[in-house]
Amino acid sequence: MPDFLLPAPVQTMIDAINAGDTAAFVDAFTADGFVNDWGTVKAGADGVRSWADTDAIGAGARMTVLSAATDGDTTRIRFGWSSRVFNGESDGIFVVEGAKLASFTIPPSH
């Protein structure tokens, strides 16, 4: 499986999911950062933590990057996801702001 050179905040978020580390996951985002999962937006530390608890870390998720491309502050990936909530592949769009994530978006697949 290839390794991809991802912007540090993106890699930090992925590592936090795979380590089951909710505090590190929340800390990867800016104070007003958000997760947009198929149009459901969870913003700020409480929102990001809520998504991690229900859809990611709390669901035993593992995230594997399959492809990645970065253009400026935006990184687009294709990733494999395995959890008690969802299993399969999705696209992800990260926007980096400084040393943190401003957003992580999973657009609808259809």
PLY file of the C-alpha trace (Angstrom):
ply
format ascii 1.0
element vertex 110
property float x
property float y
property float z
element edge 109
property int vertex1
property int vertex2
end_header
0.00 0.00 0.00
1.55 3.34 -1.00
2.21 6.09 1.50
1.16 9.59 0.56
2.84 12.79 1.63
-0.09 14.66 3.14
-0.13 18.09 4.77
0.63 17.64 8.48
-2.89 18.56 9.73
-4.46 16.02 7.36
-2.08 13.28 8.48
-2.66 14.23 12.13
-6.43 13.81 11.74
-6.08 10.44 9.98
-3.59 9.23 12.60
-5.98 10.31 15.38
-8.84 8.30 13.85
-6.68 5.22 13.43
-5.31 5.54 16.99
-8.78 6.07 18.47
-7.60 9.40 19.93
-10.58 11.76 20.15
-8.59 14.57 21.82
-6.01 14.55 19.02
-8.79 14.43 16.43
-10.52 17.51 17.87
-7.17 19.29 18.29
-6.40 18.81 14.58
-9.13 21.38 13.74
-9.23 25.15 14.11
-11.56 26.51 16.82
-14.29 27.04 14.21
-13.36 24.04 12.08
-16.01 21.62 10.88
-16.77 18.18 9.51
-19.30 18.05 6.66
-20.41 14.44 6.19
-22.80 14.18 3.24
-24.23 17.62 4.03
-24.48 17.16 7.80
-22.18 19.78 9.29
-20.69 19.45 12.78
-18.81 22.66 13.68
-16.51 23.82 16.44
-14.82 21.57 18.98
-18.12 20.17 20.30
-19.42 19.40 16.80
-16.16 17.82 15.65
-16.05 15.73 18.85
-19.68 14.68 18.31
-18.91 13.43 14.78
-15.81 11.61 16.02
-17.86 9.95 18.77
-20.73 8.79 16.54
-19.22 8.25 13.09
-15.49 7.72 13.48
-13.56 6.95 16.66
-16.64 5.89 18.62
-17.52 3.54 15.77
-14.09 1.89 15.72
-13.14 3.46 12.40
-9.98 2.80 10.42
-9.10 5.15 7.56
-6.72 4.22 4.72
-5.67 6.77 2.11
-5.91 5.29 -1.40
-4.97 8.40 -3.40
-4.23 12.03 -2.63
-3.62 15.35 -4.38
-2.94 18.73 -2.81
-3.48 22.08 -4.51
-2.74 25.07 -2.30
-4.63 24.73 0.98
-6.95 21.98 -0.32
-6.18 18.27 -0.27
-8.48 15.76 -1.94
-8.21 12.09 -1.09
-9.91 8.81 -1.88
-10.00 6.68 1.22
-11.05 3.32 2.49
-13.16 3.33 5.66
-14.00 0.48 7.97
-16.26 1.00 11.00
-19.44 -0.16 12.67
-21.31 2.65 10.83
-19.95 2.51 7.28
-17.58 0.32 5.26
-16.33 1.24 1.82
-14.59 3.96 -0.11
-15.27 7.68 -0.08
-13.80 10.95 -1.21
-12.55 13.46 1.31
-11.74 17.14 0.95
-9.57 18.85 3.55
-8.94 22.58 3.81
-5.87 23.51 5.84
-5.61 26.80 7.70
-2.16 27.33 9.20
-1.23 24.27 11.25
-4.83 23.02 11.62
-7.77 21.82 9.56
-10.45 24.35 8.73
-12.66 21.57 7.38
-13.04 17.93 6.41
-15.81 17.27 3.88
-17.12 13.90 2.73
-19.29 14.72 -0.29
-22.20 12.48 -1.26
-21.00 9.70 -3.53
-23.91 10.07 -5.96
0 1
1 2
2 3
3 4
4 5
5 6
6 7
7 8
8 9
9 10
10 11
11 12
12 13
13 14
14 15
15 16
16 17
17 18
18 19
19 20
20 21
21 22
22 23
23 24
24 25
25 26
26 27
27 28
28 29
29 30
30 31
31 32
32 33
33 34
34 35
35 36
36 37
37 38
38 39
39 40
40 41
41 42
42 43
43 44
44 45
45 46
46 47
47 48
48 49
49 50
50 51
51 52
52 53
53 54
54 55
55 56
56 57
57 58
58 59
59 60
60 61
61 62
62 63
63 64
64 65
65 66
66 67
67 68
68 69
69 70
70 71
71 72
72 73
73 74
74 75
75 76
76 77
77 78
78 79
79 80
80 81
81 82
82 83
83 84
84 85
85 86
86 87
87 88
88 89
89 90
90 91
91 92
92 93
93 94
94 95
95 96
96 97
97 98
98 99
99 100
100 101
101 102
102 103
103 104
104 105
105 106
106 107
107 108
108 109
